[in-house]
Amino acid sequence: MCFFSNDCAVVATLPSSFQMGKNKSPTKSKSAERLVPVIDRKPPSTGNPLRNCLAVLVVFVAVFIGLTWFHSTDFSTVAGGEWSSWDGQQRCRPSTVVQPRTIQEIQSIVGGATRDNKVVRVVGAGHAFNGGALTNDILMNLDHFSSLVSIDSSKKQVTVQAGMRLKNLNSLLAANKLALRQLGQISEQSVAGATQTGTHGTGIGLGNLASQITEYWMVVANGTLIGPINQQQNTELFMAGRVAFGSLGVITQITFQCVDPFWIRKTERSIEGGWSKLIGNLSTLHSAHDQFGYWVMVHGGYARTTTYDVVTQPPAESELRSSFSRYWNEIVMMKVFSFLLRLLSPFPSLYPAFLSAVLPNIVPPEASWVDTSDKNLNGGVPDHYTEMEFFLEPHTAGVKAINEIVQLVSESQSGPAPYTTNMPMAIRYVARDEMWLSQQYQRDSLVISVSVYRNQPAMIHYSKMVEAVSLKYGGRPHWGKLTHGSDRDYAKQFPKWKDFLALRQALDPRGTFVNEYVARVLGVSRPAAK
């Protein structure tokens, strides 16, 4: 059961570029050449009565939930004039909701908004946990601007309109014998929203989704369409605009660098000894696998790893049967986990016992399966939760931050205001790039992801502590996740911050794309209406 959530779709402006030389086509699986390290793992007794009873309960509950709950994938809704984000915590009542079908319509809407001194924000799936999409003026959705533009098979590149959902892009690529080398945890988001916010997967040698962009086009505040924007033309805008959370303009189309289709063996293991045992073996696990991540229970220290190893040839029929393991671990078990979280969400005092005692007994100690890259890079997530992520230097600062967070949670339990969470802390890795506001700008990163399911007061209390610790160690925020700080906290972490602001001011002097969130995190303001 995987808890990494890489997807953060919100504003339709585009991503950042990664050094494409690092995004290599898949090669022979490392797991075929190396032994997987064992970290003091002891196989659990098959006769454990508690485990067997829980397994029966899990099957019963999973069948019930599968028939009754969580079928909707409509992440973004406008009902009664109100738009709300996927987790239901971000809400606004835009005066106008538009769904353009052509570039000319986008240009007209944006140019008109600038003349009328209105704010335009663009939203995809709404899978962002901050106010990036909020506006009382014009909310633009590009679901009707989501077609294939072109495929260049010789270059292995595909160009699509900005509103296409990642899940539809994955299907399109599979039909044309192509794939994206890296994906996030889910693929419900629009391609523009996911890339604009810096959505990522895991893998110390792989960049974020925006790093796979080779070119894009954008409508700026005066209604002008700018493009192509790539490494050779409009170079500064290419470096600044791929990760810009909709603050520079409206992305209209994106060209992605793809690779040949490939398969992945995904393996999840519970670690005997938990976080304290895992911490000494991180470098071994990195070198032994193509991609690696893990999650830690801040209540109790239980840890579980997820490894990904590339398989270039289609697996044998016997291997394909293991796809049931993916269904069981990432769909059925996630539904069970969501069900239990829903029952417990009003009772924070029960979270530590649930995470340290119950959850390890309903999760299989080890599971492994082979499937196509998009299915195994994606994974299951609970139906509604709120998330925060920070990106730190991976070898020293990141580990210190994790230790301090776990320690503060533990120490707080005897105090008047304990930090509580009903979800694990997920840890992933992302390769450095050159995009100005990318969280990986000139730095490989360890990503700390913390979440709380359906208990916003608990999440706010917990996440404020996590943000303070992360900033202490030089952390950079995820532009699609919950944050509490401002430009005073973030600017010093981005060497190209002032250059980005100067470019933004030149492109949008009247603040057409500046809402409260953009104003807070960038430290910019809209000029008074004349």
FENNOR-V709546 format. One line per field, one symbol per residue. phi: phi as a letter, one per 40 degrees, with the letter a starting at -180 (. if undefined). psi: psi as a letter, one per 20 degrees, with the letter a starting at -180 (. if undefined). A space follows every 50 residues. Layout:
BEGIN
phi->???
psi->???
END
This chain:
BEGIN
phi->.bbcbbaacaccbbcbbbccccccccbddcccbbcccbbfcbcccccccc cccccccdcccccccccbbgccbccbbbbfgbbbcdcgcbbabccabbbc bbccccccccccccccfbcbbbbbcgcbbbcdccacbbbbbbccbaccca bbcccfbbbbcccccdcccdcccccbfbaccbbccbbccccccccccgda bbicbbcccccccbaabaccdcgccbicbaccbfccccccccbafgcbib cbabbbcbbccabbcbbbbcbchgdcccdcbcccccccbcaaaabbccch gdbabbbbbcbcbdccdcccccdccccccbbcccccdcccccccdcbdcc ddccccbcddcbcdcaaaabacdcccccacbccaabbbbbbbdccbcccc ccdcccccccccccccbccbabbcccbbbaccabcdbccbdfadbcbcbb abcfacdccccccccccccccdbgcbcccbbcbbcadcccdccbdcdccc cccccccbccgcbbbcccccccgbaccccc
psi->pqjpolpnpeqmrrarqqohhhmqqqapphiiiqppqpmlpppqpijohg ggghgggggghgggghihqkhpjnhpqopkipqqrhijhpqrnqhppqmq irhhgggggghhhghjlqppqpqdijlqkakhipqjeooppkhjmkrpgq pnhhilqppqqhipqhhhggggghhklrqphqrahrkhrqhggghhikqr cqoijpaahhijpiqrqqprhjjppprqoahhplghhghhihojljihao phqpppprrqqrqppppppqopibhhhhhijghghghiqgqqrrqpohnh jpqpqpqpppohqprrhhhhhihhhggghifghhggghghhhhihimhii gghghhggghiipphqqqqprqghhhhraqqrhprpqqqqprphhfgghg ggghggghgghihjaimqpqqjqroqprqqqqajpgjqijokpqqppppq qpolngghgggghhgggggghhkkqpqpijrpqiaahhhhgiiohjghhg hggghhhmhjkhjoahgggghikrqpqqp.
END
